[in-house]
Amino acid sequence: MIKESVFVKSIVNVQECLADKPTYLILGRSNVGKSSFINALLNRKNLARVSGTPGKTIFFNYFLVNNEFYLLDSPGYGYAKRSKTSREGFINLINDFITKVDYQGIIQLIDFKVGPTEDDIDVNDYLHKNNHDVTIICTKKDKINRSGQAAQLKIIKEKLISNPTIYAVSNTTKDGFDKVMQLFI
């Protein structure tokens, strides 16, 4: 159960990473709802800034939870409206954070309605090739009617063969968060 959560700091390079507590890295493409997911998970409305503009997060943001572990929110990948140089810089930055930091877990968020994009699949494959244990959490579950959810989950699992367990959540209704919470207990 989340009793306390606070924003700690924003960082832009791997040398600034905190190593005093276990850390869970949260990855996802731009507009997947990373900030909304963090706010829903932590029962806080505005702890992580939510923007209507995809690609707004340009820092890695640390959140301390119950004074026991950190959630590290990353910039979104796959945002096409940035310059090519800017996109390449983000890829290199995220790569540094993936390869040079030891995490308790890596959580990849995927839009349940859209399903895994090519970028999501590439990132997932890259993580597995680098021997990272990845948990998939699909956001925006409420955007698909109940009768279509099982079929959508099957499609997602087929595209991400290496991930047998996939959680689906709604940041709005908090459906599915009871199961996700067990990842941190």
N, C-alpha and C positions, 0 to 999 in steps of 0.2 A: 504494500500500500504506500502510495506517495503521500508523505506528510509535509515535506518541505522541498522546494526547488527554487534555485536562484540562478540568474545569469552571472557568470564569473568574468569572462573576458572574450574579446574577439582577437584572433590572430591571423597572420598572413603567411607565416612560414613555419616549417616543421620544427625548427629550433625552439620555438616558443611553446611547444606542447607541454601539457601538464602530465606528470608521471606519478603523482602521489596517491592516485586512486584508480581503480579499474575504469576503463573508458569504452563506450560503445559509439562507434562511428555510424552516422546516418547519412547514407548516400541516396541520391535520386535525381532524376532529370528535373530541369526547371519546370515549374508549374505542377509538380506531382503532389504538392501539399506537405512538404517537410515541416515547415513552421506550424501549420495547422495541426499536423500529427503530434508534434512536440507539445503544443499547447493542450491538446486533448488528452494526451498521455499523462501530462503533469497536472491536469485539472487547473490550468491557468489560462485566462483569456488572451492575454497580451504579453506573455513572457518572451516568446519568440516572435519577432516581427513578421506579420503577414502582409504581403504586398499583392496588389492586383497586377503588378508588372512582373512577368516571368524574368528570371535571371537577375533579380535584384540583390540577392545575397552574394556578396563578393568576399566575405571573410569566413573563416571557420569559427563558430561560436560555441563556447563551452557553457554547459548548464550543469550545476551541481545538484544531485538528487539525494535527499535524505542524508546528506553529508557522507554518503557511501560510495557513489559512483558518478561519473560524468557522462552526459550525452554530448557528443560533438557533432554539431550540425554543419554540413559542408555546403559549399556553393553547388548549385545544380549543374548537371552536365547536359550537353546537347542543345543549348540555347542558340538558335541559328542567327539571331539578330545582332550578335556581337561580331566584331571584326574577326577575321581568320586568325590574326596574331593574338587577339584576346582569348579566343577559344582554345588555341594551342597552349597559351599560358595557363589557362585553367586546367587543361588536361595534365600538363606537367606538374602543376601544384597538387592536384588530387592524387596523381601518381606518387609524389613524394610522401603524402600523408598515408597512402595505402601501403607503401613498401618500407617506410622507415620508422613506423610507429607500431608498437605492439598493442592490440586491442583485446578487450574481453570478448567483443563480438562486433561484427559488421552487419548493419541492417540496411538492406536495399529496398527502397520504397518504389513501388510500381503502381501506376494508375489502373485500377480494377476495370474501369469502363474501356479505356484505350487498349489495355493489355500491354505486354512487353514491346517496346519500340526496338528498333535496330540498335539504338544507343544502349538501352537497358540490357539487351542480350549481349552486346559487346562488353559492357562493364561486368556483367555477371560471369561471362567466360573468362575475362581477365582476372577477376578475383579468384576463381577456382584454379586457374593455371598457376597462380601465385600462392596456392595452398591456404587460402583464407576460407574460414567457415562463414557462410553467409546465410542470414535469415531474410526471407522475402516477406515483406508486408505490403499488401495491396491496399491502397487508400481509395476513397470514394466509392466504397461498396454500395452506398445508398443510391448511386447513380444508375444502377441496374436493378430492375424489378426482381423480386424474390424468385420468381419462376425461372429467370434467366441466369441466376447467380451460379448454379452448379455447372451449367454448360460453359460459362465464362471461366470459372476456376479450372475446368478441365483443359480449356484452350491454353490458359496461362501455364499450367503444369507441363503441357506438351512442349511448349516453347522453351521452358527452363527445366530440362530433364534432370539436371544435377541437383535440383531442389525438391525433395519429396514433401516437405512440409511448407505450406504457404498459408499465411494468415491474411484474412481479409477484414478490414475495419472501415468504419465510417467515422470520420472526424467530427461530423455533425451530431449523429445520434449516439456515438460511442459504442456502437455495436461491434463486438469482437475484441474490445480492449481488455476484457477480463482474461482472455487467453494470452494476449501479448504481454500483460503485466507479469506473467509467470516467467518470462525470459529474464527478468531483472531480479527475481527473488532468490 
